[in-house]
Amino acid sequence: MSKINYFSEIISEELGIKLQQIEKTIALLDDGATIPFIARYRKELTGSLDEVQIQNIRDRYTQLQELEKRRETIIQSIKEQEKLTPELEDKISSANTISELEDIYLPYRPKKKTRATIAIKKGLEPLAKKIFSQNDISIDTEAEKFISEEKEVFNIDEALSGARDIIAEWVNENANARQRMRRLFEKEATIKSSMVKGKETEGIKYQTYFDWEEQLLKAPSHRILAMFRGEKEKFLKITIAPAESKALSLLEQFFVKGNFETSEQVKEAVKDSYKRLMSPSMENEMRQLFKAKADEKAISVFAENLKQLLLAPPLGEKTILAIDPGFRTGCKIVCLDKQGKLLHNETIYPHAPQKEWKKAQNKIQSLVNAYDIEAIAIGNGTASRETENLIRSIKFDNDVKAVMVNESGASVYSASKTAREEFPEYDVTVRGTVSIGRRLADPLAELVKIDPKSIGVGQYQHDVDQKALQNSLDDVVVSCVNAVGVEVNTASAQLLKYVSGVGPALAKKIVEYRDKNGPFKSRQEIKKIPRLGGKAFELAAGFLRINQSKNPLDRSAVHPESYYVVEKMADDLNTTVDKLIENEALRKKIDIKKYVDDKTGLPTLKDILEELAKPGRDPRKKFAAFEFDKNIRSINDLEEGMVLPGMVTNITAFGAFVDIGVHQDGLVHISNMADRFVSDPAEIVKLNQPVKVKILEVDVDRKRINMSMKL
């Protein structure tokens, strides 16, 4: 059996997906196909697996490949020691987890100097074997035989101590014993945290964990990450272990036989082995295991939040005036055209200390008229509510929407290489304000320019495995970009690089070609881009839109490889593709079963019909404006019992943060989210969701607001 078939069988059993689906998916991944492409355009091969299922297959396949590399390294190492037997090789080959593999390898792992290796060097291994067999012998008589000044064994006690050191290592290296101990730690270990002496004041934020203990298995992910962070910052000391008596009893049952002098020596060695070797080793494993689980949960929360943020409803192609509010330094203003191009920028000073209110009103009104502004985007940072009040005080000639925009990460973008390349002649304040305006028009197109970790929707994002976090966030961005589709004639290189099959280098080539030759007129023209080969075109074409193309299919998610099917449908109905798209009655006459062939099956044909009904449809919801309570502008305005409108800005494992327009998000704890038990806040709310909240408690000094959604 080939390795791929072997891996496929394991994955099929674990994920409950048919073996053939796994094998086809792995073959596509190995051939360089992307997850969005496989999920959208290769349904016949995979049995219509969705993106999440394909990601799970990819991730487990990668893990098994890494496990296989480690297996090969271990086999080679034992071979070089000339200790590899057929039986041992079979055991190594059948190990399905890294811990199982490492347990088998432990006795053969090249060791540094240990108490056991020193004792073996002194010739005490035969004595250890005699004691470990636990026969009824005189241990003093046996130990006396191993006294040797030459080998630095000067008395009976030293001989027995060395023998116990060897036995302790055998106990620690026993794969079955380790597996049983691992299960005990996983099921019954408690995690204890205590304050590091002398850190009471400095580490006050970890006060909850100065004396904390709970069952590790039941500890929520955010608490584990908080405790580990406290330990990393040297404010907390963490220990993880089950009851020592239970652990020792388990090992004694495994190794101690009879009731002889030798048995007592083995019992002593077992106790030493557990305390000195096995317990620290298992604790380290548990730290890694439960940290990984906590990371997975935190990364999952972050990824879901990011997805909701990227897929937030766009206002669309509108002329926008964006404002980055401020007091002393003024409010930076930019005017953008429908494509987000910067037309004008300047600064107004309506607030203290200048207080040029009337002048600011006149300036905004003149800019709105001069640039036919349809919407005003106001950054939600310092002076945002005061600036919103300014905008509301102006009577515009036309209906102009004023919208508060979350500006998290705008400053990161403004100082980035991307922003400098886009606006080399402008400073960071202008670039940041442009970002605020563009976010209103199209959150996805603008937010892809910013490192997701800077957007402020994560939980313990700096504490989790950074590689796993980055991979997960990249998956989310790729999924969102390809779900929406990209207009190739207006998209930035930063957006294009996330399109299936494109990447950073090709994205730059697309923009360079567009700048030199003008807008693309058809999808086929994309093939003219230097270094964009057939494979890249196959992966990318269905996700790239050309809205000005004469071929209506170029504006849709129908892949060019399936154009022939749509053209055949139109021919059979004596019509054109344009009319087929326009006329629902014509489409209802299509019997898709007639068009099944060796290239195109029913799943793809159903997708094609759906796409013809709404070509190039945007999966994002329609934009709806949101307003805060006009009478509440700062934390000092809040009173217990108030019910206010708010916007969900972040979702964590322990609750949701809500912006109520006072420059400080409040927390709705998971216990205050609903009248029923809730295990996951994401069951109740989504990011950017408008909600009503009741103020429970306000701590002005600590800038903390506790709220409830149970009104």
N, C-alpha and C positions, 0 to 999 in steps of 0.2 A: 504494500500500500504506500502510495506517495505521501509525502509530508502534507501537501495541500488537502488530500483526501482525509488524512488523519485529523488535521486541524478542523476540517469542515464537519466531520462527525462529532467532534467535541462541541463545537459551536452550535450545531444543530440541536444537540441534546440539551445544552445549557439554555439556549434562547427559545426553544420550542418552535423553531422554523424548519421547514422541510430541507433535507440535505441538498436536493437539487438547487433550491433557491440560494443556499449558502455558497455552493460551488460556483454558480453563475456569477454571483455578486463578487466573490473573491477574484474570479477571472477578469471581470471588468475593472476592479480596483487595480489589479496587477498590470492591466493594460493602460493604466493612467487615467481612467475615467473618473470624473468628479462625482461627489455624492448628489448634488442637485441634478446633474445630467442623468445619472443612473435612475434616480427617483422619478424624473419627469419623462425621459425618452427611452428607457429600456425596461418598461413594465412587463413586457412579454417574457423577457429573460428572467426577471427576478420574481415574477408572480406578484407584481404591484407592491413591493416592499416600499415603505415610506422612508423619509430621510433619517428619522431616529433609529429605525431598525437597521438601516445600512451603516449608520455611524457605530452602532453597537457591534455589528459584525466586523467592521474595520478595526475598532479598538481591541476587540478580543483576539482577532487575527494577529494584530501587532504584538499583543502580550504573549501569545503562543510562539511567535517567531523569536521574541526575546528569550523566552523560556528555553527554546530549542538551542539558541546560541550558548546559553549558560550550561545546558546539558552536555553539549559537545565539548565545552571547555573543561568540565568536570571529568568526563570520560578520558580526555587527553591527559589531564593531570594525574589521574590514578594509573593510567597506562604507563606513564613515565616513571611512576613509583614501582612498576611491575607488580601491582596488587590487584589488577582488574581480573575478576573471574567472570565466567558466563552468567552465574547467578546474580552477581553484583551489577553487571551491565543490564540485565533484565529489570532489576529493581530501579535503576536510574532511568531506564527507558520508559517505565510505566508511571513514573512520578508526574502528576498533573499540576502541581503547584510549586512555587519557588521555595516555600518553607519545607515541603516534603523533600525536595531535591537537596536543599542545604542540610537537612538533618542526616540524609544518607552520606553526604560528602564530609560532614564534620569530623569523623575519625581519621579521614585521609587528608584533611586540609593541612598544608604545611604550617607548622606551629613555630611561634617564637618561643623563647625560653619560658617554661611554666614550672610550677611546683612538681607536676607529674613528670615532665621531661627530665628535670634534675634528679628525681628519685629513680627513674629508669636508668639514667646514666650511672647512678650509684649501684646498679645491679639489683634493685629491689622489686623488679617486675615479677619474678618467680614467687616471692613471698606474697605479693598482692594477689596473685592467682590462687595460691593455696588458701588465703583468707577468704577470698571472694567465693570459693567453692563451698565454704561454710560447713566443713566437716568437723567432727568432734576431735580437735587436736589441741595441743598445748601451744598457745601462740607465743609464749615466752621462749619455749624450747626452739620453735621454728625461727623466731626472730633472731635468736642468739647466733644462728648459723650465718647471718648476713652482716654481723658486726665486722667492720674492716676499717682500720685507720687509713689505709691507702685510699679507700673510696669515701672517706670522711663520714662513715657511719660508726659512731663511737659508743652507742649503747642500744639497748632493746627499744627504748622509747623512740629514738630517732629512726630505727628500722621500721617500727610500726607506723610512725607518723608518715614516713615516705610511702609506705604501702597504702595507707589510707588516701594520700594525695593521688596516687595512681587510680585507685578504685573510684574516687570522687570524679575523676575525669571520665572514666568508663561510664559511670552513671549519667553524667552530663551529655555524653555522646551517644547514648542509646536512643535510636530513632523512635521506637515505640513509646518509651517513657516521655520523651519530649512531646510527642503528639498528644499523649494523655494530659500532660501538664499544660500544654497550649490550650486544650479544650477547657480545662479548669480555669485558667486565667481569663479566657474569653467569656465564660459564663458567670464566674463568681468574683472576679477581681473588683476591688474598689479603687477609686481614684481619690487620693487625699492631697489636699493642698494646705500649706501652712506658710505663715509670714516668715520671711528672712529677717533674722534679728536685726534691729536697728533701722528697719526700712518702713516703720509704721507711717510716718508722715509723708515721706517721698512717694510711697506706693499706695497712697490713700484710695486711688481709684480702683484698687484691687481688694478693698476692705472686705467685700463679700466673701472672698476666697482665703482670708487670713486663717480660717479654721473651717475647712469644708471637707465633707466626705460623702460620696454617693457611689452606687454601683456603676461601674464603668459602662456596662452594656446599656444602661438606661440614661446615661448622661447625654443631654442634647448637644448637637454639633457646635452650636455657638458657645456653650459653656466650656467645652473641651478646648476650643481655640482660644478662648479668653484666658483660661488657666495656663495653657502652654505659652501664650504671649507674656503673661506675668512672670513665668519662670525664665523665659528668654531675656526679659528685662531685669532679671535678678531681684525681683520683689517677692517671688513665691518659690517654695520648694515643693515639688510634686513627687509622690510615690504611687506606684500601681502594683497591687498584689492581692491575692486572695488571703484568707486566714492561713497563717503559717502552719498551724496544726493540721489543717486539711491537706495542704500541699505535702507536708512531711509524711502524713499517713498514706497518701497515694504512692509516694516513692517507696516507702517501707514495705507496703504490700507487694510492690513490684520486685524489690531486690532483697529484702531481709527474709531468710529462710531458717527455720529452726530456732533453737534457743541456746546456742553455744557461745563460747568466748569469741569465736570468729564472727558470729552473727552480730554481737555487740560492736565489734570493730567495723563491720559493714554499716550498721545503723549510724555509727558516728560519722563514717565517710559520707553516707547519704545526706545527713544533716549539713555537713560542710559543703557538699556538692550543691545542694539547693541554695544555701545562703550566699555562697561565694561565686558560683558559676551559673546555675540554671535560672535562679530567680532574676538576677540582673539581665540575663539574656532574654528571658520571657518578657520582662518589663519593657525592654527595648523593642521587642517585636510588637507588643501591645500598643506602645506609643506610636509606632509606625503604622500599624493596622488601623487604630481608631483615629489617628491624625488623618490618614488617607480617607477614611469614611467621612470625617468632619469636613475635610477639604472638598470631597465630592459633593456634599450637601451645599456648602457655601458657594462652590463654583456653579452648581445647578441653579441656585437662587440668583446669582449674578447673571448667568446666561439668560435666564427667563426674563429678568428685569431689562437686560440689554435688548433682547428681542422685542419686548413691548415698546421700549423707547425708540428703537430704529423703525418700527412699524407704526409709529404714532401718525395720526392723520395729517397729511400735508395740506396747507392752505392752497397750494397750486401756483401756477404762473400768474403772479400779481406784482404790481409795482409796490414796493415796500419802503417805508421810512423806518429805520431801526435806530433805537436809542440805547446807549449804555449809560445808565444814570449815575450821577455822582453829586456830591455836595461841593466841597472846596474846589475840586478840579473841574467841575462842570459836567454837563451831559454831552457826550460825543454823539453826533448825529450823522447817519449816512443815508443816501437815497439809492435804491437799487432798481434796475429795470426788471422786466418779467423773467429774464434769464439769470438774474442775480448779479448782473454786471454793475460795478460801482459807478455811479453817475456824479455824485457830489458828497462832500463831507465838510462838517464844521462843528464848532462847539458852542453850546448855549449855557447860561449861568442863572437858571431860575431860582435856585435854592441858596440858603445861607452859605457863605457870608455875603455874596454879591446881591442876591435877591432881585435879579432882573426878570421878574415874572412876566410883565407885560411885553417886554422886548422878546422874551422867549416864545410867548403865545403868537406874536406877529410873525416871528421867523418860521415857526412850524407851519402856520397857516399858509405863508407864502410858498414854502417848499412843497406842501401838499398840492397846492394849485399848480405850481410850476412843473412838477413831475407827474402829475395825474396820479397821486398816491392813492392806493386802494386799501392799504392796511398799514398799521403802525405796530412794530414789535418793540416791546419794552423789556430789557433785561431785568431779571428778578433779584438783583443784588442790592447794594446800598442805594438808598434814595429811590427805590423802585415805586413804592406806593405814593410817595410825594410827586414823582414824575407822572404816574398814572393819573393822579388828581389834576395835574397841569393839562394833560391831554383831554381829560373829560370836561375841562372848563372851556375848551375851544369849540365854537360852533362852526363846523365845516360845511361847505356848500353841498358836498355829496356825502353819501353814507361811507364813512371810513371806520373799519374795524380797528379797535385797539386791543392788543393781546399781550399778556404777560408771558415771557418766554424764559424757560430755565436756561441760565447761562453757564452752568457747570461745564468746565473744560474749555470755555471760549478763550480764556487767557493762555491756556496751554497751546491751543491752536495758533493764537496770534503770535506766539514766540517761536513757532515751529519752522522748520526748513520749508515745508509746504506753503505756509503763509508768506514767508519771505520771498519765495519764488513767484507766488501769485501776485503779491503786492510789494515789489521791491522798493517803491518810492514812498510807501506809507509806513507810519509807525504802528506799534502794537495796539494802540487804542482804536485806530481805524479798522485794523484787521479783525479785532475782537468784535467790534460793532457789526461789521459785515457778516461775521459768523452768526450773530444773534438774529439778524434779518433773514439770512438764508435758512436758518433752522425752522423759521416759521413757514417758509415756502415749501421746503422739502427736508424734513429732519434727517432722513436716511442719507441723502446725497451729501449733507454737511457733516453729520456725525461720523461718517466713515473716515474723515480726515483726522480724527482725534483718537488717541489711544483710549480704548474703552475703560481702562482703569482710572482715567482722569475724569470720567463723566459723573462719578459719584453715585452709582447705583449698586455698589457691591457690599459685601459683608465680610469683614476680616480679609479683604482682598490681598493685603500685603503679608498675611500669615500663611496663606495656602501655597501649595506647590505651584510655582510660577509658570513652569512649562505646561502643566496640565491646565492651568487657568488660561494661558494664552491660546492653547490649542482649542479649548472649548469656546472661547470668545471669537476666535477666527471662524470656527464652524458656524456660529450664530450670524456673524456679519455676512459670510458667504451665502448662507441660507436665505437671509433677508433680502440681500441685493438681487439674487437670482429669482426669488419669489416675485419681486416687484418688476424686474426687468429693467434694462438700461437703454435710454435713448443715446445711441452712439455718437450723434452729432453735437450733443451738448454736454455730455458727461465729462467730469474731470478724470485725470489719470488715476487719482486716488479711489474713485468709484469704480472705474473700469477694471482695476487690478483684481477686484473681488469677483468679477464675472467668471463663470466656469471656463477653465482652459486658458485664461488670459495671463494673469500674473503681472507683476510690476514692469518687467522689461517690455512685454507686448503692449501693455497699456500706454506706455510712453510712445511706442511706435505708432499706435492708432492715432494719438493726439498729433504727433508730428506729421503724419500723412494727411490728416484732416486740415491742419493749419496750412500745409503746402498746396493741397489739391482742392480744398473747399469741402463742403458737406458730402457725405456718402449719399449716393442716389439709390443704392440697392444693397441687399445683403451680399450679393455676389461680388460687389466691388471690394468688400472686406478682404477677399482673397488676394487682392493686389498688394496688401501691406507686406513689406519686406519681412521675412522670417516668420510669417504666419502661415504655417503649413496646414495640410488637410486635416490632421488630427485636432489641432487647435480650433480650426473652423468648425469641425463637427461638434466639439464640446461647447463652443461659445455661441454659435449662430442663433440658436433658439432663444437665447436670453438677451440678445441685442436687438433693439427696435430701431427702425428707420421710419419715422412718422411721415416724412415727406416723400416716401417711395411711391412710385406708380403702382407697384404690386401691393395690394392690401395685406397680403400674407406677411410682408416684411414688417408690418406694424403689429403683428400678432406673436403669440407664443408657439405657433405652428412651426415645426422645424423644417428647414429647406428640404431635408431628405423625404418629407411627406407632402411636399407641394403637389407632386404628381397625383396623389390620391384626391386632393381637393379639386384639382383641375379635371380629373376624371368624373367626379361627382357633378361638377358644373356642366361638363359636356353631355353627360347622360340626361341632364334635365334641360338641355338646349338653352343654357344660360351662361353668364360669366361669373367669375369668382366674386366680383364686386356685388353683383345682384344677389348671389347666394348669401353673402354676408348681410345684405340689407333686408332680405325677404325671409321672414320666419316661416311662412307657408311653404316656400320652396324647400327649406331645410327639413321640414317635417316629412317631406316625401322621400327623404333619403333612407334607404335600408342599409345600414352600415355593414351588415353581414356580407353583402355583395362585394365589399372592398377588402375583405380579409385576404392577405396573401402571405408569402414567406417572409416579407419585410415588415408588414404592419398587421398587428392583431387587434382584437376588440378593445383592449384598454386604451391603446393609442387612438383608435378611431373615435371612442367616446370623448377623449380629451379634445380631439380636433373639432368635433361638433360643438362642444361647450365653448371652445375658443372662437369659433365662427359666430356664435351668438353674441359674444362680447369680446371682440378682438383687442388684445393688449390691455385687458381690464386690470385695474390696480386693486390688489387684494386688501389694501388699507381702508379703514373706515373713513367716512366723510368728516371733514373738519367741523368742530363745533366750538364756538368761543366760550370762555369761562371767565367769571368775574368774582373777585373776593368781596367780602362785606366792606362797603364804602366807609363805614364808621370805625373800622379796626385797621390801624396802620402800624402799631408797635406792640411789643409784648406788654407794655405798661397799660394798654387799653383793655387787656383781657381780664375777665372775671370768671370765677367758678360758676358753672351752670350755663354759661353762654352756649348757644348752638350756632355754629358758623359753617359756611361753605369752605371746602378745602380741596386740594389736589394731591393725590398720592404721588410722592416723589421717590420713595424707596421702599422695597419690600424685603424683610429679613425673615429668618426662621422664628424670631420671637415677636414679630409684629410688623406694623407699617408706619412709615414716617409720612406726615401730611403737612403740606404748606398751606397756611391759612393767611398768608400775606403780611407776616410780621418779622420777616428776615430770620426767623428761627423755626425750623420744622418741629412739629410736635410729634410725640410717639403715641400711637394707639397700640397698646400691648395686646398680644394675641387673645388674652382673657377678656378683653373689652371690644372684640371685633363682632361678636354675634351672640345671640341668646342660646346657641347650641355649642357643643364642644367643637373646637377647631384645632386640627393638628398642623395645618399648613396655612399661613395667612394668604397664600396665593389662591386658596379656594374661595376667598371672600372678595379680594380686590385685585385690580390690575394697575400697572404703572400708568400715570397720567389720568387716572379715573377720578372724576369729580365725586366727592362724598360730603356728607353732612357729619360734623363731629360736635360732641359736647365737651367743654373744657372741664376737666376734673381737678387739676392742680396746676398752679403756675409758680415756678421758682425763678424770679427775675434775676437774682444774683448769679445763679448757676446756669441761667438761660435754658431752663428745662420746662417743657409743657407736656403734661399728661392728659390724654384725651380718650374719649370713648365713642364708638359708633353705635352703641346701644342707647338710642335716644329715648 
